[in-house]
Structures are given as structure tokens and as C-alpha cells.
Amino acid sequence: LHRRVVDTSILYTHERGFPYKNALKYLVTKYLNRELDRTDGHCSADDALAVVDLVNLKLQKGHSFGRGSGDTRIEGQSLFRLLAK
């Protein structure tokens, strides 16, 4: 992890949990309802803009938004604590 780098695979966890990670293209399609244009190849600027949009969406929707079922927390609470109740 870096102090100034946002890793969308940490913000939007894979439904199968660690060590699986979602591709940026998948996240953009699923959460932003658009496609990354790859007709001219990879574009770092387009990727960076997509990450900014994903981070803003996460900030608007809250911590639990976009967490895959591989995460053991539900609405910020530990699944194990909920089951023990």
C-alpha cells in the first residue's frame, strides 16, 4: 500500500475474498454502468478518471458499498459477532 495511491481492489473487494481482486474494467462496468474504451489500447488517463469516479461513489455510498460477499463484515459489523447473537 502507498500513501497516495488508491487501490480499488481494496475498496471494492472480490466476492470470493482475498487473494482474488476485481479488474478495473469489471468495476467500471458494474458500478459506473459504463465501459472502459480499449479500442486504441490501454489509457492510463481513462483508468485514473475511472478510479476517481469509483472512489467518489464509495464516499457517497459508504464503507459497506461494493464489498464482495468474501468480506466477513456486514454493514460495518463482524459476521462472526452477528452470528454469535
C-alpha positions, 0 to 999 in steps of 0.5 A: 500500500502507498500513501497516495495511491488508491487501490480499488481492489481494496475498496471494492473487494472480490466476492470470493475474498482475498487473494482474488481482486476485481479488474478495473474494467469489471468495476467500471462496468458494474458500478459506473454502468459504463465501459472502459474504451480499449479500442486504441489500447490501454489509457492510463488517463481513462483508468485514473478518471475511472478510479476517481469516479469509483472512489467518489461513489464509495464516499457517497455510498459508504464503507459497506458499498461494493464489498464482495460477499468474501468480506466477513463484515456486514454493514460495518459489523463482524459476521462472526459477532452477528452470528454469535447473537 
